[in-house]
C-alpha cells in the first residue's frame, strides 16, 4: 500500500500506537482505498451505519472487539434500522429465533455503547443535524446514499458493513469515487417531457419514475429533466429509494431541482450524455404493472413507510384516515423513526391513526419483520422500494398504489383503484 500517502496520525493508527481497534479500522480503510484506487484518505464529518443490522454472529463479534478495545467513533455517527424493534418485541418474537433476536438486540446495544446516536432509521436525512452541501460523509443504506448525494449535495460512496464502521472510527474515507468532482457528473439523460404535467405532480409519479430509471441506468449516474420545480423532499426521497433499489444508483441529478444540476450542461459537467431516453406514460404504466405481483382483490395488509414515513407524510395521511376504520382483520403498518413518531404524536396524529386501526413501527422495517403478522397473501404499499423487495423477502403478493389508494383499500378491505389518477396516463 506504499502508493497511498499517509499522514503521521494515520501511520500511527496503522502501527497500533492508538490501540488495536484503531489499527483494525485503519487496515480496513486502507485496503478499501487500494481497491478503489485512492492515493490518500479524506476527512469525513458524519457517518450513518448499516452494520448495526444483524445478519449473523460475525456482526456481533466485530462490534464487540471494538467495544472491548475501548473504541469510540471519531465523528457524529447515527444508526440505520435494526433487525428488531427495541420498543416492540412482538414484531420479531424471541421464541421464533432466540439466537437471532438476542444477537440483533446485543448488536444494537453495542453500537450505542460505542457512541453512535441510536436513531434507528433508514431515512436519517429527515432528522435535525443532517449533513450539508459539500460535506464528506460515510453512509451505507442505499436510499440514504442516493438522497445524500443527489438531494443534499453531501458526498459519499455506498460503504458496506464494517467499512462504514471503520471509516467512522478514524474519521476518514478513501479519497475516491463520489467524493471527487469528476465522478459526480451525469452519464445518461432521461427526459420526462412526454409525461403529462398533472401526473408529474402526484407522489406516485416519483416512485414509478425512480423504479424505471434505476432499471435503465444500472449503476450509472442519471440526469432527469422535466421534473416539477416544486418537488418536495418526499418526492425526491421516492426517486432516491427507487433508483437505488431497482438499479443500484448512488447519485442522480434533477435539472433545476437538485443542487448540482442548475442546468443540463452543468449536470453533465460540460460533457455529452452517453445515452438519451424519453420517459413516456407507457414506461410508467409498465413500471406499475411490474411492481404489482398480485391481482386486485381482498387485502391482508397495507404497509407504508419505506423509506421511513416523514412528518409531512403523516400530515397527508392523518386526514385520510381520521374518523374511519381499517377493515377488521386487515393489518395497517406505518414504519417511521422514533423522532418522527414522537413529533407526530405531539400533534395528535398518532392517536388518530391508531384509533383507525394503524400500527406504528419504529427501529426496523416491515419487510424484514415476520410480525407483519398478516403478511400472507396480498399486501398493498405506496412505496416502490417495498413493492420491489417484499415478494422475495416475505413471499407475499404486492399491490403498488398511491397513498390515497392504500387508505381507501384498507378501509374497504380490498384493492381500490383511483380512476382519476390513472386516467392522466391513458
C-alpha positions in Angstrom: 0.0 0.0 0.0 3.0 2.2 -0.3 1.3 4.3 -3.1 -1.2 5.6 -0.6 0.1 8.8 1.1 -0.4 8.7 4.9 -0.3 11.5 7.4 1.7 10.9 10.6 -1.5 10.3 12.6 -2.7 7.7 10.1 0.6 5.9 10.2 0.4 5.8 14.0 -3.1 4.3 13.8 -1.8 1.7 11.3 1.1 0.8 13.6 -1.1 0.2 16.5 0.0 3.2 18.6 -3.6 4.1 19.3 -4.8 0.6 20.0 -6.0 -2.5 18.2 -9.4 -1.1 17.3 -8.0 1.9 15.5 -5.4 -0.3 13.9 -8.0 -2.7 12.6 -10.1 0.2 11.3 -7.1 1.7 9.5 -6.3 -1.6 7.9 -9.8 -2.0 6.6 -10.0 1.6 5.2 -6.5 1.3 3.6 -7.5 -2.0 1.9 -10.6 -0.3 0.5 -8.6 2.7 -0.6 -6.3 0.4 -2.5 -9.2 -1.4 -4.3 -10.8 2.0 -5.1 -7.5 3.4 -6.5 -7.3 6.2 -3.9 -4.0 7.9 -3.3 -4.9 9.3 0.1 -7.7 9.5 2.6 -10.2 12.3 3.0 -11.6 13.6 6.4 -15.3 12.9 6.9 -17.7 14.7 9.3 -20.6 12.3 9.7 -21.5 8.6 9.3 -24.7 6.6 9.1 -24.1 3.0 9.8 -25.6 0.0 8.1 -23.5 -2.5 10.1 -26.0 -2.3 13.1 -28.3 -4.5 11.1 -27.8 -8.1 12.3 -27.1 -10.8 9.7 -25.1 -13.2 11.8 -22.7 -13.6 14.8 -19.8 -12.1 12.9 -21.5 -8.7 13.2 -21.6 -9.0 16.9 -18.1 -10.3 17.2 -16.7 -7.4 15.2 -18.6 -4.8 17.2 -17.7 -6.5 20.5 -14.0 -6.4 19.5 -14.2 -2.7 19.1 -16.0 -2.2 22.4 -13.5 -4.5 24.2 -10.7 -2.3 23.0 -12.3 0.9 24.1 -13.1 2.2 20.6 -15.2 5.3 20.1 -16.4 7.0 16.9 -14.4 9.9 15.7 -17.3 11.7 14.1 -21.1 12.0 14.7 -22.4 8.6 13.9 -26.1 7.6 13.5 -27.7 4.1 13.2 -29.7 2.6 10.4 -32.6 0.3 11.3 -32.0 -2.9 13.2 -33.4 -6.4 12.6 -35.6 -6.0 15.6 -37.6 -3.2 17.2 -36.3 -2.4 20.7 -39.6 -0.8 21.5 -41.9 -3.6 20.2 -40.6 -7.2 20.7 -43.7 -8.6 19.2 -42.6 -7.6 15.7 -40.0 -10.4 15.9 -40.8 -12.7 18.9 -37.7 -14.2 20.5 -39.4 -17.6 20.5 -39.2 -17.6 16.7 -35.4 -17.4 16.7 -33.7 -16.8 20.1 -30.2 -16.6 18.8 -31.1 -14.2 16.0 -33.2 -11.9 18.2 -30.7 -11.9 21.1 -27.9 -11.2 18.6 -29.7 -8.4 16.9 -30.5 -6.7 20.3 -27.0 -7.1 21.5 -25.6 -5.6 18.3 -27.8 -2.5 18.6 -26.8 -2.1 22.2 -23.1 -2.3 21.4 -23.3 0.4 18.7 -25.0 2.7 21.2 -22.2 1.9 23.7 -19.6 2.8 21.1 -21.1 6.3 20.9 -23.5 6.0 17.9 -26.7 8.1 18.1 -29.4 5.4 18.3 -31.8 6.9 15.7 -32.6 3.5 14.1 -33.8 4.9 10.8 -33.2 4.3 7.1 -34.1 8.0 6.5 -31.7 9.9 8.7 -31.9 12.9 6.4 -35.3 13.6 7.9 -33.7 14.4 11.3 -32.1 17.6 12.6 -28.3 17.8 12.3 -28.1 16.2 8.9 -25.1 16.8 6.6 -24.9 19.9 4.4 -23.9 20.6 0.8 -20.3 19.6 0.1 -19.8 17.6 3.4 -17.8 14.4 3.0 -19.6 11.7 4.9 -20.0 7.9 5.0 -23.3 6.1 4.5 -24.3 2.5 3.6 -28.1 2.5 3.4 -28.9 2.6 -0.3 -31.7 5.2 -0.3 -29.7 7.4 2.1 -26.6 7.3 -0.1 -28.7 8.3 -3.1 -30.5 11.1 -1.2 -27.4 12.5 0.5 -25.5 12.7 -2.8 -28.4 13.9 -5.1 -30.7 16.0 -2.9 -28.4 17.4 -0.2 -25.2 17.5 -2.2 -23.2 15.8 0.5 -20.6 13.3 -0.7 -20.5 9.6 0.0 -19.9 6.3 -1.7 -22.0 3.3 -0.7 -20.0 1.9 2.1 -20.6 -1.7 3.1 -20.8 -3.2 6.5 -17.6 -3.0 8.6 -16.1 -0.5 6.2 -18.7 2.1 7.3 -17.8 1.5 10.9 -14.0 1.6 10.2 -14.3 5.0 8.5 -16.4 6.4 11.4 -13.7 5.1 13.8 -10.9 7.0 12.2 -13.0 9.9 10.7 -11.6 9.3 7.2 -12.5 7.6 4.0 -10.8 6.7 0.7 -10.4 9.8 -1.5 -12.2 8.2 -4.4 -15.5 7.8 -6.2 -18.3 10.2 -5.4 -16.0 12.2 -3.1 -14.4 13.6 -6.2 -16.0 16.2 -8.5 -15.3 14.4 -11.8 -17.1 11.3 -10.6 -20.3 13.1 -9.8 -21.3 14.3 -13.2 -24.2 12.7 -15.1 -23.8 9.9 -17.6 -27.3 9.2 -19.1 -30.1 11.6 -19.8 -33.8 10.8 -19.0 -36.3 13.3 -20.4 -39.8 13.3 -18.8 -41.4 15.8 -21.2 -43.8 13.2 -22.6 -45.3 12.5 -19.2 -48.5 14.7 -18.5 -47.7 17.5 -16.2 -50.7 16.7 -14.0 -49.4 13.2 -13.3 -45.9 14.6 -12.5 -47.4 16.4 -9.5 -48.5 13.1 -8.0 -46.2 11.4 -5.5 -46.7 8.1 -7.2 -45.0 9.5 -10.3 -41.7 9.9 -8.5 -41.8 6.3 -7.3 -42.6 4.9 -10.7 -40.0 7.2 -12.4 -37.3 6.1 -10.0 -38.1 2.5 -10.5 -38.0 2.8 -14.3 -34.8 4.9 -14.3 -33.0 2.6 -11.9 -33.6 -0.4 -14.1 -32.4 1.5 -17.2 -29.4 3.3 -15.6 -28.0 0.4 -13.6 -25.1 2.0 -11.6 -24.6 4.9 -14.0 -25.5 8.5 -12.8 -28.8 9.5 -14.4 -29.8 13.1 -15.1 -33.5 13.7 -15.1 -35.0 16.7 -16.9 -38.6 17.9 -16.7 -39.2 17.4 -13.0 -41.6 19.8 -11.4 -39.7 22.7 -9.8 -41.8 22.4 -6.6 -40.8 18.8 -5.9 -40.9 18.1 -2.2 -38.2 16.2 -0.2 -40.6 13.3 0.0 -40.9 13.3 -3.8 -37.1 13.3 -4.0 -36.9 10.6 -1.3 -39.2 8.4 -3.5 -36.9 8.8 -6.5 -33.8 8.2 -4.4 -35.1 5.0 -2.9 -36.5 3.5 -6.1 -33.4 4.2 -8.3 -31.2 2.6 -5.6 -33.4 -0.4 -5.3 -34.0 -1.3 -8.9 -30.6 -0.2 -10.2 -28.0 0.5 -7.6 -27.9 4.2 -8.4 -25.8 6.1 -5.8 -26.1 9.5 -7.3 -28.6 11.2 -9.7 -29.4 14.8 -10.8 -32.7 16.5 -11.3 -32.2 19.5 -13.6 -33.3 22.7 -11.9 -34.2 20.7 -8.8 -31.1 19.2 -7.2 -28.2 21.4 -6.1 -25.5 20.2 -8.5 -27.8 20.4 -11.6 -28.9 24.0 -12.0 -29.0 23.3 -15.8 -28.4 20.4 -18.1 -24.9 21.4 -19.1 -23.6 21.5 -15.5 -25.3 18.3 -14.6 -23.2 16.6 -17.2 -20.1 18.6 -16.4 -20.0 20.0 -19.9 -19.9 16.6 -21.5 -22.4 14.9 -23.7 -24.5 12.1 -22.2 -23.7 8.6 -23.3 -27.4 7.9 -23.8 -30.7 9.7 -24.0 -34.1 8.3 -23.3 -37.6 9.8 -23.2 -39.7 8.5 -20.3 -43.3 8.0 -21.5 -46.6 7.3 -19.9 -46.2 3.8 -21.2 -43.0 3.3 -19.4 -44.7 4.4 -16.1 -47.6 2.0 -16.7 -45.2 -0.8 -17.3 -43.4 0.1 -14.1 -46.7 0.0 -12.2 -47.5 -3.5 -13.7 -44.1 -4.8 -12.7 -44.5 -3.5 -9.1 -47.8 -5.4 -8.8 -47.0 -9.1 -8.5 -50.6 -9.9 -7.5 -54.1 -9.3 -8.9 -56.5 -6.9 -7.3 -58.7 -8.4 -4.6 -59.0 -8.8 -0.8 -56.1 -7.5 1.2 -54.2 -8.9 4.1 -52.1 -5.9 4.9 -51.1 -2.4 3.9 -47.5 -1.3 4.5 -46.4 2.4 4.4 -43.1 4.0 5.2 -40.3 2.5 3.1 -38.1 4.6 3.5 -39.4 5.7 6.8 -42.5 7.9 6.8 -41.8 11.6 7.2 -43.7 14.2 9.3 -45.1 15.7 6.1 -46.4 12.2 5.1 -48.1 11.8 8.5 -49.7 15.2 7.8 -51.1 13.9 4.5 -52.2 10.5 5.9 -54.0 11.6 9.0 -57.0 13.4 7.4 -57.4 10.5 5.0 -58.0 8.1 7.9 -59.5 10.4 10.5 -62.9 9.1 11.7 -62.6 6.0 9.6 -61.6 2.4 10.4 -59.3 -0.1 8.8 -61.3 -3.2 7.8 -61.4 -5.8 10.6 -58.7 -8.4 10.2 -56.5 -6.3 7.9 -53.1 -5.1 9.2 -52.1 -1.5 8.5 -48.4 -0.8 9.3 -46.6 2.5 9.1 -42.8 2.4 9.5 -41.0 5.5 10.8 -38.3 6.7 13.1 -38.8 7.3 16.8 -38.1 11.0 16.4 -40.7 11.5 13.6 -43.2 9.3 15.5 -42.8 11.5 18.6 -43.3 14.7 16.6 -46.4 13.2 15.0 -47.6 12.1 18.5 -47.2 15.6 19.8 -49.6 16.8 17.1 -52.2 14.2 18.0 -51.8 12.4 14.7 -50.7 9.0 16.1 -53.7 8.7 18.3 -56.0 9.4 15.3 -54.2 6.8 13.2 -54.2 4.2 15.9 -57.9 4.6 16.6 -58.4 4.0 12.9 -56.5 0.7 13.2 -53.0 1.6 12.2 -49.8 0.2 13.9 -46.7 2.4 14.1 -43.5 0.5 13.7 -40.1 2.0 14.8 -36.5 0.9 14.8 -36.9 -1.6 11.9 -38.7 -2.1 8.6 -41.8 -4.2 7.9 -40.3 -6.2 5.1 -37.7 -7.6 7.5 -40.3 -8.5 10.2 -42.2 -11.7 10.3 -44.5 -9.6 12.5 -46.0 -8.3 9.7 -48.4 -10.8 11.3 -51.0 -10.8 8.5 -48.4 -10.7 5.8 -49.7 -13.7 3.9 -51.3 -13.2 0.6 -51.9 -9.8 -0.9 -50.2 -6.7 0.6 -50.6 -3.1 -0.7 -47.9 -0.4 -0.4 -47.3 3.1 -1.6 -43.5 2.6 -1.7 -41.8 1.3 -4.8 -38.9 0.1 -2.7 -41.2 -2.0 -0.5 -43.0 -3.4 -3.6 -39.7 -4.3 -5.2 -38.2 -6.2 -2.2 -41.1 -7.7 -0.3 -42.0 -10.5 -2.7 -38.6 -12.0 -2.3 -38.2 -11.3 1.4 -41.7 -12.1 2.7 -43.1 -14.3 -0.1 -46.2 -12.1 -0.4 -48.1 -10.7 -3.4 -47.6 -7.0 -3.7 -50.0 -4.3 -5.0 -48.5 -0.9 -5.6 -50.6 2.2 -5.4 -50.9 5.8 -4.3 -51.3 6.8 -0.6 -55.0 7.6 -1.2 -55.5 4.2 -2.9 -53.8 2.4 0.0 -56.0 4.2 2.6 -59.3 3.6 0.7 -58.3 -0.1 0.1 -57.5 -0.6 3.8 -60.9 0.7 4.7 -62.7 -1.4 2.1 -60.6 -4.4 2.7 -59.8 -4.9 -0.9 -57.8 -3.2 -3.6 -59.4 0.1 -4.9 -58.0 2.0 -7.8 -58.4 5.7 -8.3 -59.8 6.1 -11.9 -59.0 9.8 -11.9 -55.3 9.2 -11.1 -54.7 6.7 -13.8 -56.8 8.5 -16.5 -53.9 11.0 -16.6 -51.7 8.4 -18.2 -54.3 7.0 -20.5 
